[in-house]
Structures are given as C-alpha cells and as structure tokens.
Amino acid sequence: QVQLVESGGGLVQAGESRRLSCTPSGRIFSINRMGWYRQAPGKQRELVAEFTSSGSTNYADSLKGRFTISRDNAKNSVYLQMNSLKPEDTAVYYCNADIGYYSGSYYPLEPTGYLEVWGQGTLVTVSS
C-alpha cells in the first residue's frame, strides 16, 4: 500500500511563513508527478504547485512569488514553502502524486502498476 504523509500544518499569523512536507511510504517504484493542492472552506480543491512528469514546476498564477515547491529526491519528498501568508490561504493542503508501485518483496525491473495517491491533508489556518 502506498501512502503520502503530510506534515507542517497549523495556526499562523498573517504575514508569517510555513513549510509543509510530504513523504511517501510503501513499495514505490517511481514517482512521475508530485505536488500540492488545497481546498478552502466552501471552495473546490485547486492546484497550488507541482513537479510535472518532465521535472518542471507548475504554480497557480495567484501564488507565484509567495509559494515555492522543492523536493528531496533521495527521500522522494516534496516541500511547500509558504511566505507572507494571508487569511485567504487558510485551507486543507493535500499532497498528490502519480506513483508507480510494486507488489513483490524485491525491487523489480518494472512497476506492477500506477496509482494517483492523495495524502490525508494538513490544515493551515492563517489568522488576521
């Protein structure tokens, strides 16, 4: 079973910064795309930032300059640095990835299959 575990959410004051982390676990063969989405109360889930399958980054236009996505390839982890936070950034932040997985006991030559995986979400609350 492949899972994504987020951390770093919490209560912050407007203008402050916060860093979210996402680390996968399980029998992972490859990660083809990985990023962050968020869902504010009463709104649809939206893309925040991601690493595409080609390795480039993609940001929501409204967040460019304040939010930065980064990764640690050795840990298969991604991070979201959020600066100058605003009350409208209050949301549940979800990690999302397209993962190739395997089901045997040993690392194979090819993955068993591919899954789109979501984390459980981490709440960021920005107070004014």
Phi, psi and chi 1 to 4 in degrees:
 res  aa     phi    psi   chi1   chi2   chi3   chi4
   1 GLN       -  131.9 -175.8  177.8    4.3      -
   2 VAL  -103.0  133.5  177.2      -      -      -
   3 GLN  -133.8  155.4  -65.6 -179.7  -38.9      -
   4 LEU  -116.4  130.0  -62.8  172.8      -      -
   5 VAL  -117.5  119.1  179.3      -      -      -
   6 GLU   -98.3  155.6  -57.7  111.9  -29.4      -
   7 SER  -154.3  163.4   61.5      -      -      -
   8 GLY   111.4   -6.6      -      -      -      -
   9 GLY   -71.7  170.4      -      -      -      -
  10 GLY   156.8 -167.3      -      -      -      -
  11 LEU   -97.7  127.2  175.8   63.7      -      -
  12 VAL  -132.9  159.6  -63.2      -      -      -
  13 GLN   -87.4  150.4  -61.8  -72.9  -35.2      -
  14 ALA   -56.1  137.0      -      -      -      -
  15 GLY    94.4  -15.6      -      -      -      -
  16 GLU   -84.3  176.3  -67.1 -177.0  -17.8      -
  17 SER  -117.1  160.5  -61.5      -      -      -
  18 ARG  -152.2  145.7 -161.3   78.1  173.1 -173.7
  19 ARG  -122.7  123.8 -175.2  176.2 -174.4 -113.8
  20 LEU   -99.8  148.5  -55.0 -178.3      -      -
  21 SER  -125.4  148.6  -59.8      -      -      -
  22 CYS  -139.7  123.3  174.2      -      -      -
  23 THR  -128.6  129.6  -60.7      -      -      -
  24 PRO   -85.6  157.8   30.7  -32.7      -      -
  25 SER  -138.9  158.3   64.9      -      -      -
  26 GLY   114.4 -170.5      -      -      -      -
  27 ARG   -87.1   89.6  -67.9  177.4  172.8  145.7
  28 ILE  -101.6  124.2  -62.6  168.4      -      -
  29 PHE   -91.4  -43.1 -178.9   88.3      -      -
  30 SER  -158.1  157.3   61.3      -      -      -
  31 ILE  -122.9  117.3  -61.5  177.9      -      -
  32 ASN   -95.2  -23.9  -58.3  -36.3      -      -
  33 ARG  -158.5  141.0 -177.1 -168.6   58.6   78.7
  34 MET  -153.9  136.2 -162.8  167.0 -178.2      -
  35 GLY  -170.3 -165.9      -      -      -      -
  36 TRP  -124.1  138.8  -67.0   92.8      -      -
  37 TYR  -122.9  166.0  -73.4   71.1      -      -
  38 ARG  -143.7  154.8   71.1 -179.0 -176.4 -178.0
  39 GLN  -136.3  112.8 -172.8  165.8   18.5      -
  40 ALA   -84.3  159.2      -      -      -      -
  41 PRO   -56.3  127.7  -25.8   34.8      -      -
  42 GLY    75.6    7.7      -      -      -      -
  43 LYS  -123.1  164.7  -65.9 -172.1  176.6 -179.0
  44 GLN   -77.8  156.3  -69.9 -172.8  -31.5      -
  45 ARG   -67.7  138.0 -167.0  172.3  -63.1 -172.3
  46 GLU  -134.4  153.2   62.3  176.7   -1.2      -
  47 LEU   -69.5  135.2  173.4   70.5      -      -
  48 VAL  -100.4  -58.4  174.8      -      -      -
  49 ALA  -164.1  152.8      -      -      -      -
  50 GLU  -155.0  157.9   66.1  177.2   -7.9      -
  51 PHE   -95.9  123.4  -76.7  101.1      -      -
  52 THR   -78.7  175.1   68.2      -      -      -
  53 SER   -64.6  -21.3   56.8      -      -      -
  54 SER   -87.5   -5.4   66.6      -      -      -
  55 GLY    95.3   -5.0      -      -      -      -
  56 SER   -81.4  166.4   61.4      -      -      -
  57 THR  -104.8  151.6   54.8      -      -      -
  58 ASN  -136.8  125.5 -176.2   28.9      -      -
  59 TYR  -120.4  151.3  -72.3   89.4      -      -
  60 ALA   -64.1  132.8      -      -      -      -
  61 ASP   -55.4  -39.0  -71.7  -20.5      -      -
  62 SER   -70.4  -13.2   61.6      -      -      -
  63 LEU  -109.4   -6.2  -60.3  177.0      -      -
  64 LYS   -58.5  135.1  -71.6  179.4 -179.8  177.4
  65 GLY    96.8  -26.9      -      -      -      -
  66 ARG  -105.3  -33.4  -71.5 -162.1  -59.9  124.7
  67 PHE  -110.6  141.1  -73.1   20.7      -      -
  68 THR  -134.4  128.6  -57.9      -      -      -
  69 ILE   -98.1  140.8 -169.6  170.2      -      -
  70 SER  -143.0  171.2   61.8      -      -      -
  71 ARG  -148.8  159.4   62.8 -174.6  174.3 -175.9
  72 ASP  -121.1  102.3 -177.3  -25.1      -      -
  73 ASN   -63.9  -31.3  -70.8  -30.7      -      -
  74 ALA   -64.8  -29.8      -      -      -      -
  75 LYS  -104.0   -0.7  -63.2  179.0 -179.3  178.9
  76 ASN    57.4   26.1  -75.8  -32.1      -      -
  77 SER  -104.1  152.7  -63.1      -      -      -
  78 VAL  -124.9  154.7  -68.0      -      -      -
  79 TYR  -132.0  153.4  -52.2   93.1      -      -
  80 LEU  -128.8  110.6 -175.8   67.6      -      -
  81 GLN   -91.1  120.4  178.9   66.0   41.7      -
  82 MET  -115.0  118.9  -54.4 -178.9  -68.4      -
  83 ASN  -114.0  159.8  -63.1  -31.0      -      -
  84 SER    47.9   51.4  -58.1      -      -      -
  85 LEU   -63.7  146.2  -77.3  162.7      -      -
  86 LYS  -121.2  156.9  -55.3  174.6 -178.9  179.2
  87 PRO   -55.0  -32.2  -29.7   37.2      -      -
  88 GLU   -73.0   -5.6   51.4  -96.9   42.5      -
  89 ASP   -83.5   -5.2  -65.9  -41.4      -      -
  90 THR   -59.8  124.4  -65.1      -      -      -
  91 ALA  -176.2  167.9      -      -      -      -
  92 VAL   -88.6  125.7  177.7      -      -      -
  93 TYR  -101.6  127.9  -74.7   73.5      -      -
  94 TYR  -115.7  136.6  -64.0   92.1      -      -
  95 CYS   -87.6  142.7 -174.0      -      -      -
  96 ASN  -141.5  140.4  172.9  -99.7      -      -
  97 ALA  -152.7  150.7      -      -      -      -
  98 ASP   -99.5  114.8  -67.8  -27.3      -      -
  99 ILE  -121.7  132.4  -66.0  176.9      -      -
 100 GLY   -88.1  130.0      -      -      -      -
 101 TYR  -124.1  166.4   67.8   94.4      -      -
 102 TYR  -133.6  157.6   63.6   97.5      -      -
 103 SER  -114.4  -10.1   55.5      -      -      -
 104 GLY   -83.7 -174.7      -      -      -      -
 105 SER   -86.8  -16.8  -60.5      -      -      -
 106 TYR  -121.4  150.8  -59.9   96.3      -      -
 107 TYR   -65.5  120.3 -166.8   82.4      -      -
 108 PRO   -88.9  179.6   35.9  -35.5      -      -
 109 LEU   -79.8  -27.0  -65.5  176.1      -      -
 110 GLU  -137.6  154.3  -65.6 -179.3   -7.0      -
 111 PRO   -71.6  156.3   27.1  -35.2      -      -
 112 THR   -71.1  -38.9  -58.1      -      -      -
 113 GLY  -173.1 -174.4      -      -      -      -
 114 TYR  -127.9  144.0  -65.7   90.6      -      -
 115 LEU  -134.4  146.8  -69.2  171.5      -      -
 116 GLU   -93.8  123.7 -179.0 -177.1   18.7      -
 117 VAL  -118.7  138.6 -175.9      -      -      -
 118 TRP  -115.0  142.2  -70.3   90.5      -      -
 119 GLY   -77.9  175.7      -      -      -      -
 120 GLN   -80.4  -12.9   80.5  -75.1   -3.9      -
 121 GLY    94.4  148.3      -      -      -      -
 122 THR  -133.6  130.4 -174.8      -      -      -
 123 LEU   -84.8  128.1  175.7   62.6      -      -
 124 VAL  -114.7  121.3  175.7      -      -      -
 125 THR  -116.4  122.6  -56.8      -      -      -
 126 VAL  -109.6  116.4 -175.4      -      -      -
 127 SER   -95.0  148.1   63.2      -      -      -
 128 SER   -89.2      -   58.4      -      -      -
